[in-house]
Amino acid sequence: MGNAAMSFLLPGAGYFLPKTNTYKMSADMQAMQNAYQGSMLDGNTAMSNSGAKLWFGRGKANGMIADAQNRDNLIKGIKR
């Protein structure tokens, strides 16, 4: 909400904001989606926030992205 309001008040200011970390869900995680539905939902949320330019909450979004990447790596390790 705050990010949308700031973008409205200062249009174009997003060029000066750093992006959040990037994340793309692995094929292993997608293949095991029935067994790990909660992790899939978190992964999808992380992917939607990946690369976003945020005024507020960038640290929280990066933490969520890092958590999703860790779960993704854990599931890849289990699958092998």
mmCIF file of the N, C-alpha and C atoms, coordinates in Angstrom:
data_MODEL
# 
_entry.id   MODEL 
# 
loop_
_atom_site.group_PDB 
_atom_site.id 
_atom_site.type_symbol 
_atom_site.label_atom_id 
_atom_site.label_alt_id 
_atom_site.label_comp_id 
_atom_site.label_asym_id 
_atom_site.label_entity_id 
_atom_site.label_seq_id 
_atom_site.pdbx_PDB_ins_code 
_atom_site.Cartn_x 
_atom_site.Cartn_y 
_atom_site.Cartn_z 
_atom_site.occupancy 
_atom_site.B_iso_or_equiv 
_atom_site.pdbx_formal_charge 
_atom_site.auth_seq_id 
_atom_site.auth_comp_id 
_atom_site.auth_asym_id 
_atom_site.auth_atom_id 
_atom_site.pdbx_PDB_model_num 
ATOM 1   N N  . MET A 1 1  ? 0.826  -1.187  0.000   1.00 0.00 ? 1  MET A N  1 
ATOM 2   C CA . MET A 1 1  ? 0.000  0.000   0.000   1.00 0.00 ? 1  MET A CA 1 
ATOM 3   C C  . MET A 1 1  ? 0.870  1.251   0.000   1.00 0.00 ? 1  MET A C  1 
ATOM 4   N N  . GLY A 1 2  ? 1.865  1.283   0.884   1.00 0.00 ? 2  GLY A N  1 
ATOM 5   C CA . GLY A 1 2  ? 2.746  2.436   0.956   1.00 0.00 ? 2  GLY A CA 1 
ATOM 6   C C  . GLY A 1 2  ? 3.560  2.619   -0.307  1.00 0.00 ? 2  GLY A C  1 
ATOM 7   N N  . ASN A 1 3  ? 3.962  1.501   -0.926  1.00 0.00 ? 3  ASN A N  1 
ATOM 8   C CA . ASN A 1 3  ? 4.738  1.581   -2.163  1.00 0.00 ? 3  ASN A CA 1 
ATOM 9   C C  . ASN A 1 3  ? 3.908  2.185   -3.285  1.00 0.00 ? 3  ASN A C  1 
ATOM 10  N N  . ALA A 1 4  ? 2.648  1.794   -3.374  1.00 0.00 ? 4  ALA A N  1 
ATOM 11  C CA . ALA A 1 4  ? 1.773  2.328   -4.412  1.00 0.00 ? 4  ALA A CA 1 
ATOM 12  C C  . ALA A 1 4  ? 1.524  3.819   -4.180  1.00 0.00 ? 4  ALA A C  1 
ATOM 13  N N  . ALA A 1 5  ? 1.338  4.207   -2.922  1.00 0.00 ? 5  ALA A N  1 
ATOM 14  C CA . ALA A 1 5  ? 1.098  5.621   -2.618  1.00 0.00 ? 5  ALA A CA 1 
ATOM 15  C C  . ALA A 1 5  ? 2.308  6.474   -2.968  1.00 0.00 ? 5  ALA A C  1 
ATOM 16  N N  . MET A 1 6  ? 3.510  5.981   -2.633  1.00 0.00 ? 6  MET A N  1 
ATOM 17  C CA . MET A 1 6  ? 4.712  6.750   -2.940  1.00 0.00 ? 6  MET A CA 1 
ATOM 18  C C  . MET A 1 6  ? 4.930  6.845   -4.454  1.00 0.00 ? 6  MET A C  1 
ATOM 19  N N  . SER A 1 7  ? 4.608  5.790   -5.185  1.00 0.00 ? 7  SER A N  1 
ATOM 20  C CA . SER A 1 7  ? 4.743  5.836   -6.639  1.00 0.00 ? 7  SER A CA 1 
ATOM 21  C C  . SER A 1 7  ? 3.786  6.850   -7.234  1.00 0.00 ? 7  SER A C  1 
ATOM 22  N N  . PHE A 1 8  ? 2.607  6.987   -6.624  1.00 0.00 ? 8  PHE A N  1 
ATOM 23  C CA . PHE A 1 8  ? 1.639  7.968   -7.088  1.00 0.00 ? 8  PHE A CA 1 
ATOM 24  C C  . PHE A 1 8  ? 2.108  9.384   -6.774  1.00 0.00 ? 8  PHE A C  1 
ATOM 25  N N  . LEU A 1 9  ? 2.673  9.579   -5.579  1.00 0.00 ? 9  LEU A N  1 
ATOM 26  C CA . LEU A 1 9  ? 3.108  10.909  -5.167  1.00 0.00 ? 9  LEU A CA 1 
ATOM 27  C C  . LEU A 1 9  ? 4.377  11.355  -5.896  1.00 0.00 ? 9  LEU A C  1 
ATOM 28  N N  . LEU A 1 10 ? 5.271  10.417  -6.155  1.00 0.00 ? 10 LEU A N  1 
ATOM 29  C CA . LEU A 1 10 ? 6.533  10.722  -6.824  1.00 0.00 ? 10 LEU A CA 1 
ATOM 30  C C  . LEU A 1 10 ? 6.703  9.823   -8.050  1.00 0.00 ? 10 LEU A C  1 
ATOM 31  N N  . PRO A 1 11 ? 5.950  10.075  -9.110  1.00 0.00 ? 11 PRO A N  1 
ATOM 32  C CA . PRO A 1 11 ? 6.062  9.207   -10.278 1.00 0.00 ? 11 PRO A CA 1 
ATOM 33  C C  . PRO A 1 11 ? 7.471  9.256   -10.870 1.00 0.00 ? 11 PRO A C  1 
ATOM 34  N N  . GLY A 1 12 ? 7.953  8.112   -11.275 1.00 0.00 ? 12 GLY A N  1 
ATOM 35  C CA . GLY A 1 12 ? 9.289  8.031   -11.860 1.00 0.00 ? 12 GLY A CA 1 
ATOM 36  C C  . GLY A 1 12 ? 10.394 7.877   -10.844 1.00 0.00 ? 12 GLY A C  1 
ATOM 37  N N  . ALA A 1 13 ? 10.084 7.988   -9.550  1.00 0.00 ? 13 ALA A N  1 
ATOM 38  C CA . ALA A 1 13 ? 11.119 7.883   -8.529  1.00 0.00 ? 13 ALA A CA 1 
ATOM 39  C C  . ALA A 1 13 ? 11.628 6.455   -8.381  1.00 0.00 ? 13 ALA A C  1 
ATOM 40  N N  . GLY A 1 14 ? 10.927 5.495   -8.943  1.00 0.00 ? 14 GLY A N  1 
ATOM 41  C CA . GLY A 1 14 ? 11.340 4.104   -8.864  1.00 0.00 ? 14 GLY A CA 1 
ATOM 42  C C  . GLY A 1 14 ? 12.680 3.841   -9.520  1.00 0.00 ? 14 GLY A C  1 
ATOM 43  N N  . TYR A 1 15 ? 13.104 4.710   -10.413 1.00 0.00 ? 15 TYR A N  1 
ATOM 44  C CA . TYR A 1 15 ? 14.405 4.542   -11.062 1.00 0.00 ? 15 TYR A CA 1 
ATOM 45  C C  . TYR A 1 15 ? 15.550 4.649   -10.068 1.00 0.00 ? 15 TYR A C  1 
ATOM 46  N N  . PHE A 1 16 ? 15.322 5.319   -8.954  1.00 0.00 ? 16 PHE A N  1 
ATOM 47  C CA . PHE A 1 16 ? 16.366 5.524   -7.960  1.00 0.00 ? 16 PHE A CA 1 
ATOM 48  C C  . PHE A 1 16 ? 16.363 4.449   -6.873  1.00 0.00 ? 16 PHE A C  1 
ATOM 49  N N  . LEU A 1 17 ? 15.343 3.584   -6.886  1.00 0.00 ? 17 LEU A N  1 
ATOM 50  C CA . LEU A 1 17 ? 15.218 2.564   -5.849  1.00 0.00 ? 17 LEU A CA 1 
ATOM 51  C C  . LEU A 1 17 ? 15.925 1.288   -6.276  1.00 0.00 ? 17 LEU A C  1 
ATOM 52  N N  . PRO A 1 18 ? 16.652 0.651   -5.364  1.00 0.00 ? 18 PRO A N  1 
ATOM 53  C CA . PRO A 1 18 ? 17.240 -0.647  -5.705  1.00 0.00 ? 18 PRO A CA 1 
ATOM 54  C C  . PRO A 1 18 ? 16.154 -1.712  -5.739  1.00 0.00 ? 18 PRO A C  1 
ATOM 55  N N  . LYS A 1 19 ? 16.369 -2.738  -6.535  1.00 0.00 ? 19 LYS A N  1 
ATOM 56  C CA . LYS A 1 19 ? 15.409 -3.827  -6.651  1.00 0.00 ? 19 LYS A CA 1 
ATOM 57  C C  . LYS A 1 19 ? 15.613 -4.840  -5.533  1.00 0.00 ? 19 LYS A C  1 
ATOM 58  N N  . THR A 1 20 ? 14.578 -5.637  -5.305  1.00 0.00 ? 20 THR A N  1 
ATOM 59  C CA . THR A 1 20 ? 14.719 -6.763  -4.385  1.00 0.00 ? 20 THR A CA 1 
ATOM 60  C C  . THR A 1 20 ? 15.542 -7.847  -5.065  1.00 0.00 ? 20 THR A C  1 
ATOM 61  N N  . ASN A 1 21 ? 15.939 -8.852  -4.302  1.00 0.00 ? 21 ASN A N  1 
ATOM 62  C CA . ASN A 1 21 ? 16.683 -9.972  -4.862  1.00 0.00 ? 21 ASN A CA 1 
ATOM 63  C C  . ASN A 1 21 ? 15.827 -10.697 -5.896  1.00 0.00 ? 21 ASN A C  1 
ATOM 64  N N  . THR A 1 22 ? 16.454 -11.441 -6.786  1.00 0.00 ? 22 THR A N  1 
ATOM 65  C CA . THR A 1 22 ? 15.708 -12.191 -7.783  1.00 0.00 ? 22 THR A CA 1 
ATOM 66  C C  . THR A 1 22 ? 15.600 -13.650 -7.369  1.00 0.00 ? 22 THR A C  1 
ATOM 67  N N  . TYR A 1 23 ? 14.523 -14.289 -7.793  1.00 0.00 ? 23 TYR A N  1 
ATOM 68  C CA . TYR A 1 23 ? 14.276 -15.690 -7.457  1.00 0.00 ? 23 TYR A CA 1 
ATOM 69  C C  . TYR A 1 23 ? 13.411 -16.303 -8.536  1.00 0.00 ? 23 TYR A C  1 
ATOM 70  N N  . LYS A 1 24 ? 13.795 -17.492 -8.981  1.00 0.00 ? 24 LYS A N  1 
ATOM 71  C CA . LYS A 1 24 ? 12.989 -18.280 -9.913  1.00 0.00 ? 24 LYS A CA 1 
ATOM 72  C C  . LYS A 1 24 ? 12.896 -19.682 -9.349  1.00 0.00 ? 24 LYS A C  1 
ATOM 73  N N  . MET A 1 25 ? 11.683 -20.173 -9.197  1.00 0.00 ? 25 MET A N  1 
ATOM 74  C CA . MET A 1 25 ? 11.469 -21.484 -8.609  1.00 0.00 ? 25 MET A CA 1 
ATOM 75  C C  . MET A 1 25 ? 12.040 -22.570 -9.526  1.00 0.00 ? 25 MET A C  1 
ATOM 76  N N  . SER A 1 26 ? 12.723 -23.537 -8.916  1.00 0.00 ? 26 SER A N  1 
ATOM 77  C CA . SER A 1 26 ? 13.353 -24.607 -9.689  1.00 0.00 ? 26 SER A CA 1 
ATOM 78  C C  . SER A 1 26 ? 12.307 -25.591 -10.211 1.00 0.00 ? 26 SER A C  1 
ATOM 79  N N  . ALA A 1 27 ? 12.682 -26.320 -11.237 1.00 0.00 ? 27 ALA A N  1 
ATOM 80  C CA . ALA A 1 27 ? 11.811 -27.348 -11.794 1.00 0.00 ? 27 ALA A CA 1 
ATOM 81  C C  . ALA A 1 27 ? 11.577 -28.462 -10.782 1.00 0.00 ? 27 ALA A C  1 
ATOM 82  N N  . ASP A 1 28 ? 12.596 -28.745 -9.944  1.00 0.00 ? 28 ASP A N  1 
ATOM 83  C CA . ASP A 1 28 ? 12.440 -29.771 -8.911  1.00 0.00 ? 28 ASP A CA 1 
ATOM 84  C C  . ASP A 1 28 ? 11.328 -29.396 -7.935  1.00 0.00 ? 28 ASP A C  1 
ATOM 85  N N  . MET A 1 29 ? 11.323 -28.143 -7.531  1.00 0.00 ? 29 MET A N  1 
ATOM 86  C CA . MET A 1 29 ? 10.304 -27.674 -6.592  1.00 0.00 ? 29 MET A CA 1 
ATOM 87  C C  . MET A 1 29 ? 8.930  -27.737 -7.243  1.00 0.00 ? 29 MET A C  1 
ATOM 88  N N  . GLN A 1 30 ? 8.833  -27.351 -8.501  1.00 0.00 ? 30 GLN A N  1 
ATOM 89  C CA . GLN A 1 30 ? 7.553  -27.387 -9.194  1.00 0.00 ? 30 GLN A CA 1 
ATOM 90  C C  . GLN A 1 30 ? 7.063  -28.817 -9.371  1.00 0.00 ? 30 GLN A C  1 
ATOM 91  N N  . ALA A 1 31 ? 7.968  -29.756 -9.612  1.00 0.00 ? 31 ALA A N  1 
ATOM 92  C CA . ALA A 1 31 ? 7.594  -31.154 -9.803  1.00 0.00 ? 31 ALA A CA 1 
ATOM 93  C C  . ALA A 1 31 ? 7.066  -31.775 -8.516  1.00 0.00 ? 31 ALA A C  1 
ATOM 94  N N  . MET A 1 32 ? 7.504  -31.276 -7.379  1.00 0.00 ? 32 MET A N  1 
ATOM 95  C CA . MET A 1 32 ? 7.108  -31.845 -6.092  1.00 0.00 ? 32 MET A CA 1 
ATOM 96  C C  . MET A 1 32 ? 6.045  -30.998 -5.398  1.00 0.00 ? 32 MET A C  1 
ATOM 97  N N  . GLN A 1 33 ? 5.276  -30.247 -6.163  1.00 0.00 ? 33 GLN A N  1 
ATOM 98  C CA . GLN A 1 33 ? 4.352  -29.284 -5.584  1.00 0.00 ? 33 GLN A CA 1 
ATOM 99  C C  . GLN A 1 33 ? 3.265  -29.908 -4.717  1.00 0.00 ? 33 GLN A C  1 
ATOM 100 N N  . ASN A 1 34 ? 2.833  -31.125 -4.995  1.00 0.00 ? 34 ASN A N  1 
ATOM 101 C CA . ASN A 1 34 ? 1.784  -31.728 -4.167  1.00 0.00 ? 34 ASN A CA 1 
ATOM 102 C C  . ASN A 1 34 ? 2.287  -32.044 -2.766  1.00 0.00 ? 34 ASN A C  1 
ATOM 103 N N  . ALA A 1 35 ? 3.519  -32.473 -2.639  1.00 0.00 ? 35 ALA A N  1 
ATOM 104 C CA . ALA A 1 35 ? 4.068  -32.820 -1.330  1.00 0.00 ? 35 ALA A CA 1 
ATOM 105 C C  . ALA A 1 35 ? 4.460  -31.590 -0.519  1.00 0.00 ? 35 ALA A C  1 
ATOM 106 N N  . TYR A 1 36 ? 4.742  -30.500 -1.189  1.00 0.00 ? 36 TYR A N  1 
ATOM 107 C CA . TYR A 1 36 ? 5.249  -29.302 -0.516  1.00 0.00 ? 36 TYR A CA 1 
ATOM 108 C C  . TYR A 1 36 ? 4.408  -28.078 -0.872  1.00 0.00 ? 36 TYR A C  1 
ATOM 109 N N  . GLN A 1 37 ? 3.101  -28.186 -0.682  1.00 0.00 ? 37 GLN A N  1 
ATOM 110 C CA . GLN A 1 37 ? 2.201  -27.110 -1.103  1.00 0.00 ? 37 GLN A CA 1 
ATOM 111 C C  . GLN A 1 37 ? 2.489  -25.788 -0.396  1.00 0.00 ? 37 GLN A C  1 
ATOM 112 N N  . GLY A 1 38 ? 2.791  -25.832 0.903   1.00 0.00 ? 38 GLY A N  1 
ATOM 113 C CA . GLY A 1 38 ? 3.084  -24.592 1.628   1.00 0.00 ? 38 GLY A CA 1 
ATOM 114 C C  . GLY A 1 38 ? 4.320  -23.909 1.088   1.00 0.00 ? 38 GLY A C  1 
ATOM 115 N N  . SER A 1 39 ? 5.349  -24.685 0.785   1.00 0.00 ? 39 SER A N  1 
ATOM 116 C CA . SER A 1 39 ? 6.572  -24.118 0.213   1.00 0.00 ? 39 SER A CA 1 
ATOM 117 C C  . SER A 1 39 ? 6.311  -23.564 -1.171  1.00 0.00 ? 39 SER A C  1 
ATOM 118 N N  . MET A 1 40 ? 5.416  -24.199 -1.910  1.00 0.00 ? 40 MET A N  1 
ATOM 119 C CA . MET A 1 40 ? 5.065  -23.693 -3.248  1.00 0.00 ? 40 MET A CA 1 
ATOM 120 C C  . MET A 1 40 ? 4.398  -22.330 -3.147  1.00 0.00 ? 40 MET A C  1 
ATOM 121 N N  . LEU A 1 41 ? 3.495  -22.180 -2.190  1.00 0.00 ? 41 LEU A N  1 
ATOM 122 C CA . LEU A 1 41 ? 2.821  -20.888 -2.026  1.00 0.00 ? 41 LEU A CA 1 
ATOM 123 C C  . LEU A 1 41 ? 3.826  -19.804 -1.647  1.00 0.00 ? 41 LEU A C  1 
ATOM 124 N N  . ASP A 1 42 ? 4.741  -20.138 -0.731  1.00 0.00 ? 42 ASP A N  1 
ATOM 125 C CA . ASP A 1 42 ? 5.772  -19.174 -0.349  1.00 0.00 ? 42 ASP A CA 1 
ATOM 126 C C  . ASP A 1 42 ? 6.677  -18.857 -1.536  1.00 0.00 ? 42 ASP A C  1 
ATOM 127 N N  . GLY A 1 43 ? 6.998  -19.878 -2.333  1.00 0.00 ? 43 GLY A N  1 
ATOM 128 C CA . GLY A 1 43 ? 7.838  -19.679 -3.514  1.00 0.00 ? 43 GLY A CA 1 
ATOM 129 C C  . GLY A 1 43 ? 7.166  -18.794 -4.543  1.00 0.00 ? 43 GLY A C  1 
ATOM 130 N N  . ASN A 1 44 ? 5.867  -18.988 -4.742  1.00 0.00 ? 44 ASN A N  1 
ATOM 131 C CA . ASN A 1 44 ? 5.133  -18.148 -5.692  1.00 0.00 ? 44 ASN A CA 1 
ATOM 132 C C  . ASN A 1 44 ? 5.075  -16.707 -5.217  1.00 0.00 ? 44 ASN A C  1 
ATOM 133 N N  . THR A 1 45 ? 4.900  -16.510 -3.916  1.00 0.00 ? 45 THR A N  1 
ATOM 134 C CA . THR A 1 45 ? 4.903  -15.150 -3.366  1.00 0.00 ? 45 THR A CA 1 
ATOM 135 C C  . THR A 1 45 ? 6.275  -14.512 -3.536  1.00 0.00 ? 45 THR A C  1 
ATOM 136 N N  . ALA A 1 46 ? 7.329  -15.290 -3.275  1.00 0.00 ? 46 ALA A N  1 
ATOM 137 C CA . ALA A 1 46 ? 8.692  -14.782 -3.438  1.00 0.00 ? 46 ALA A CA 1 
ATOM 138 C C  . ALA A 1 46 ? 8.959  -14.419 -4.893  1.00 0.00 ? 46 ALA A C  1 
ATOM 139 N N  . MET A 1 47 ? 8.486  -15.255 -5.824  1.00 0.00 ? 47 MET A N  1 
ATOM 140 C CA . MET A 1 47 ? 8.693  -14.946 -7.247  1.00 0.00 ? 47 MET A CA 1 
ATOM 141 C C  . MET A 1 47 ? 7.951  -13.679 -7.650  1.00 0.00 ? 47 MET A C  1 
ATOM 142 N N  . SER A 1 48 ? 6.773  -13.448 -7.080  1.00 0.00 ? 48 SER A N  1 
ATOM 143 C CA . SER A 1 48 ? 6.024  -12.232 -7.429  1.00 0.00 ? 48 SER A CA 1 
ATOM 144 C C  . SER A 1 48 ? 6.713  -10.974 -6.888  1.00 0.00 ? 48 SER A C  1 
ATOM 145 N N  . ASN A 1 49 ? 7.457  -11.111 -5.787  1.00 0.00 ? 49 ASN A N  1 
ATOM 146 C CA . ASN A 1 49 ? 8.191  -9.976  -5.222  1.00 0.00 ? 49 ASN A CA 1 
ATOM 147 C C  . ASN A 1 49 ? 9.615  -9.870  -5.766  1.00 0.00 ? 49 ASN A C  1 
ATOM 148 N N  . SER A 1 50 ? 10.034 -10.843 -6.522  1.00 0.00 ? 50 SER A N  1 
ATOM 149 C CA . SER A 1 50 ? 11.396 -10.873 -7.040  1.00 0.00 ? 50 SER A CA 1 
ATOM 150 C C  . SER A 1 50 ? 11.637 -9.734  -8.029  1.00 0.00 ? 50 SER A C  1 
ATOM 151 N N  . GLY A 1 51 ? 12.687 -8.980  -7.796  1.00 0.00 ? 51 GLY A N  1 
ATOM 152 C CA . GLY A 1 51 ? 13.057 -7.894  -8.705  1.00 0.00 ? 51 GLY A CA 1 
ATOM 153 C C  . GLY A 1 51 ? 12.195 -6.654  -8.588  1.00 0.00 ? 51 GLY A C  1 
ATOM 154 N N  . ALA A 1 52 ? 11.340 -6.578  -7.572  1.00 0.00 ? 52 ALA A N  1 
ATOM 155 C CA . ALA A 1 52 ? 10.460 -5.417  -7.411  1.00 0.00 ? 52 ALA A CA 1 
ATOM 156 C C  . ALA A 1 52 ? 11.235 -4.239  -6.828  1.00 0.00 ? 52 ALA A C  1 
ATOM 157 N N  . LYS A 1 53 ? 10.834 -3.054  -7.222  1.00 0.00 ? 53 LYS A N  1 
ATOM 158 C CA . LYS A 1 53 ? 11.399 -1.844  -6.628  1.00 0.00 ? 53 LYS A CA 1 
ATOM 159 C C  . LYS A 1 53 ? 10.416 -1.352  -5.589  1.00 0.00 ? 53 LYS A C  1 
ATOM 160 N N  . LEU A 1 54 ? 10.812 -1.455  -4.329  1.00 0.00 ? 54 LEU A N  1 
ATOM 161 C CA . LEU A 1 54 ? 9.907  -1.136  -3.231  1.00 0.00 ? 54 LEU A CA 1 
ATOM 162 C C  . LEU A 1 54 ? 10.416 0.044   -2.421  1.00 0.00 ? 54 LEU A C  1 
ATOM 163 N N  . TRP A 1 55 ? 9.501  0.926   -2.036  1.00 0.00 ? 55 TRP A N  1 
ATOM 164 C CA . TRP A 1 55 ? 9.847  2.029   -1.143  1.00 0.00 ? 55 TRP A CA 1 
ATOM 165 C C  . TRP A 1 55 ? 10.006 1.502   0.271   1.00 0.00 ? 55 TRP A C  1 
ATOM 166 N N  . PHE A 1 56 ? 9.075  0.625   0.671   1.00 0.00 ? 56 PHE A N  1 
ATOM 167 C CA . PHE A 1 56 ? 9.048  0.098   2.032   1.00 0.00 ? 56 PHE A CA 1 
ATOM 168 C C  . PHE A 1 56 ? 8.998  -1.419  1.967   1.00 0.00 ? 56 PHE A C  1 
ATOM 169 N N  . GLY A 1 57 ? 9.594  -2.079  2.926   1.00 0.00 ? 57 GLY A N  1 
ATOM 170 C CA . GLY A 1 57 ? 9.490  -3.532  3.031   1.00 0.00 ? 57 GLY A CA 1 
ATOM 171 C C  . GLY A 1 57 ? 10.455 -4.323  2.181   1.00 0.00 ? 57 GLY A C  1 
ATOM 172 N N  . ARG A 1 58 ? 11.460 -3.681  1.615   1.00 0.00 ? 58 ARG A N  1 
ATOM 173 C CA . ARG A 1 58 ? 12.423 -4.387  0.774   1.00 0.00 ? 58 ARG A CA 1 
ATOM 174 C C  . ARG A 1 58 ? 13.186 -5.429  1.588   1.00 0.00 ? 58 ARG A C  1 
ATOM 175 N N  . GLY A 1 59 ? 13.546 -5.102  2.819   1.00 0.00 ? 59 GLY A N  1 
ATOM 176 C CA . GLY A 1 59 ? 14.256 -6.051  3.681   1.00 0.00 ? 59 GLY A CA 1 
ATOM 177 C C  . GLY A 1 59 ? 13.401 -7.270  3.982   1.00 0.00 ? 59 GLY A C  1 
ATOM 178 N N  . LYS A 1 60 ? 12.131 -7.049  4.260   1.00 0.00 ? 60 LYS A N  1 
ATOM 179 C CA . LYS A 1 60 ? 11.211 -8.158  4.528   1.00 0.00 ? 60 LYS A CA 1 
ATOM 180 C C  . LYS A 1 60 ? 11.047 -9.014  3.277   1.00 0.00 ? 60 LYS A C  1 
ATOM 181 N N  . ALA A 1 61 ? 10.913 -8.388  2.117   1.00 0.00 ? 61 ALA A N  1 
ATOM 182 C CA . ALA A 1 61 ? 10.771 -9.129  0.859   1.00 0.00 ? 61 ALA A CA 1 
ATOM 183 C C  . ALA A 1 61 ? 12.035 -9.929  0.567   1.00 0.00 ? 61 ALA A C  1 
ATOM 184 N N  . ASN A 1 62 ? 13.211 -9.334  0.789   1.00 0.00 ? 62 ASN A N  1 
ATOM 185 C CA . ASN A 1 62 ? 14.467 -10.059 0.559   1.00 0.00 ? 62 ASN A CA 1 
ATOM 186 C C  . ASN A 1 62 ? 14.607 -11.236 1.518   1.00 0.00 ? 62 ASN A C  1 
ATOM 187 N N  . GLY A 1 63 ? 14.143 -11.082 2.751   1.00 0.00 ? 63 GLY A N  1 
ATOM 188 C CA . GLY A 1 63 ? 14.160 -12.184 3.706   1.00 0.00 ? 63 GLY A CA 1 
ATOM 189 C C  . GLY A 1 63 ? 13.259 -13.327 3.260   1.00 0.00 ? 63 GLY A C  1 
ATOM 190 N N  . MET A 1 64 ? 12.080 -12.974 2.750   1.00 0.00 ? 64 MET A N  1 
ATOM 191 C CA . MET A 1 64 ? 11.153 -13.984 2.249   1.00 0.00 ? 64 MET A CA 1 
ATOM 192 C C  . MET A 1 64 ? 11.734 -14.691 1.027   1.00 0.00 ? 64 MET A C  1 
ATOM 193 N N  . ILE A 1 65 ? 12.398 -13.945 0.160   1.00 0.00 ? 65 ILE A N  1 
ATOM 194 C CA . ILE A 1 65 ? 13.027 -14.529 -1.031  1.00 0.00 ? 65 ILE A CA 1 
ATOM 195 C C  . ILE A 1 65 ? 14.155 -15.469 -0.623  1.00 0.00 ? 65 ILE A C  1 
ATOM 196 N N  . ALA A 1 66 ? 14.967 -15.059 0.343   1.00 0.00 ? 66 ALA A N  1 
ATOM 197 C CA . ALA A 1 66 ? 16.062 -15.914 0.819   1.00 0.00 ? 66 ALA A CA 1 
ATOM 198 C C  . ALA A 1 66 ? 15.514 -17.198 1.438   1.00 0.00 ? 66 ALA A C  1 
ATOM 199 N N  . ASP A 1 67 ? 14.427 -17.094 2.194   1.00 0.00 ? 67 ASP A N  1 
ATOM 200 C CA . ASP A 1 67 ? 13.803 -18.275 2.792   1.00 0.00 ? 67 ASP A CA 1 
ATOM 201 C C  . ASP A 1 67 ? 13.284 -19.221 1.706   1.00 0.00 ? 67 ASP A C  1 
ATOM 202 N N  . ALA A 1 68 ? 12.655 -18.668 0.680   1.00 0.00 ? 68 ALA A N  1 
ATOM 203 C CA . ALA A 1 68 ? 12.146 -19.500 -0.422  1.00 0.00 ? 68 ALA A CA 1 
ATOM 204 C C  . ALA A 1 68 ? 13.301 -20.188 -1.150  1.00 0.00 ? 68 ALA A C  1 
ATOM 205 N N  . GLN A 1 69 ? 14.412 -19.479 -1.351  1.00 0.00 ? 69 GLN A N  1 
ATOM 206 C CA . GLN A 1 69 ? 15.576 -20.095 -2.002  1.00 0.00 ? 69 GLN A CA 1 
ATOM 207 C C  . GLN A 1 69 ? 16.143 -21.223 -1.153  1.00 0.00 ? 69 GLN A C  1 
ATOM 208 N N  . ASN A 1 70 ? 16.194 -21.036 0.172   1.00 0.00 ? 70 ASN A N  1 
ATOM 209 C CA . ASN A 1 70 ? 16.688 -22.089 1.058   1.00 0.00 ? 70 ASN A CA 1 
ATOM 210 C C  . ASN A 1 70 ? 15.798 -23.323 1.015   1.00 0.00 ? 70 ASN A C  1 
ATOM 211 N N  . ARG A 1 71 ? 14.483 -23.115 1.043   1.00 0.00 ? 71 ARG A N  1 
ATOM 212 C CA . ARG A 1 71 ? 13.554 -24.250 0.942   1.00 0.00 ? 71 ARG A CA 1 
ATOM 213 C C  . ARG A 1 71 ? 13.702 -24.951 -0.403  1.00 0.00 ? 71 ARG A C  1 
ATOM 214 N N  . ASP A 1 72 ? 13.858 -24.162 -1.448  1.00 0.00 ? 72 ASP A N  1 
ATOM 215 C CA . ASP A 1 72 ? 14.032 -24.711 -2.789  1.00 0.00 ? 72 ASP A CA 1 
ATOM 216 C C  . ASP A 1 72 ? 15.283 -25.599 -2.830  1.00 0.00 ? 72 ASP A C  1 
ATOM 217 N N  . ASN A 1 73 ? 16.384 -25.115 -2.277  1.00 0.00 ? 73 ASN A N  1 
ATOM 218 C CA . ASN A 1 73 ? 17.622 -25.899 -2.248  1.00 0.00 ? 73 ASN A CA 1 
ATOM 219 C C  . ASN A 1 73 ? 17.467 -27.159 -1.409  1.00 0.00 ? 73 ASN A C  1 
ATOM 220 N N  . LEU A 1 74 ? 16.740 -27.067 -0.308  1.00 0.00 ? 74 LEU A N  1 
ATOM 221 C CA . LEU A 1 74 ? 16.496 -28.233 0.538   1.00 0.00 ? 74 LEU A CA 1 
ATOM 222 C C  . LEU A 1 74 ? 15.697 -29.290 -0.213  1.00 0.00 ? 74 LEU A C  1 
ATOM 223 N N  . ILE A 1 75 ? 14.673 -28.867 -0.926  1.00 0.00 ? 75 ILE A N  1 
ATOM 224 C CA . ILE A 1 75 ? 13.849 -29.817 -1.678  1.00 0.00 ? 75 ILE A CA 1 
ATOM 225 C C  . ILE A 1 75 ? 14.629 -30.426 -2.831  1.00 0.00 ? 75 ILE A C  1 
ATOM 226 N N  . LYS A 1 76 ? 15.477 -29.628 -3.474  1.00 0.00 ? 76 LYS A N  1 
ATOM 227 C CA . LYS A 1 76 ? 16.328 -30.192 -4.539  1.00 0.00 ? 76 LYS A CA 1 
ATOM 228 C C  . LYS A 1 76 ? 17.233 -31.267 -3.968  1.00 0.00 ? 76 LYS A C  1 
ATOM 229 N N  . GLY A 1 77 ? 17.756 -31.042 -2.747  1.00 0.00 ? 77 GLY A N  1 
ATOM 230 C CA . GLY A 1 77 ? 18.625 -32.024 -2.111  1.00 0.00 ? 77 GLY A CA 1 
ATOM 231 C C  . GLY A 1 77 ? 17.872 -33.300 -1.742  1.00 0.00 ? 77 GLY A C  1 
ATOM 232 N N  . ILE A 1 78 ? 16.629 -33.168 -1.312  1.00 0.00 ? 78 ILE A N  1 
ATOM 233 C CA . ILE A 1 78 ? 15.816 -34.326 -0.956  1.00 0.00 ? 78 ILE A CA 1 
ATOM 234 C C  . ILE A 1 78 ? 15.492 -35.150 -2.197  1.00 0.00 ? 78 ILE A C  1 
ATOM 235 N N  . LYS A 1 79 ? 15.203 -34.471 -3.283  1.00 0.00 ? 79 LYS A N  1 
ATOM 236 C CA . LYS A 1 79 ? 14.799 -35.165 -4.510  1.00 0.00 ? 79 LYS A CA 1 
ATOM 237 C C  . LYS A 1 79 ? 15.920 -36.019 -5.078  1.00 0.00 ? 79 LYS A C  1 
ATOM 238 N N  . ARG A 1 80 ? 17.162 -35.594 -4.887  1.00 0.00 ? 80 ARG A N  1 
ATOM 239 C CA . ARG A 1 80 ? 18.292 -36.329 -5.472  1.00 0.00 ? 80 ARG A CA 1 
ATOM 240 C C  . ARG A 1 80 ? 18.579 -37.524 -4.695  1.00 0.00 ? 80 ARG A C  1 
# 
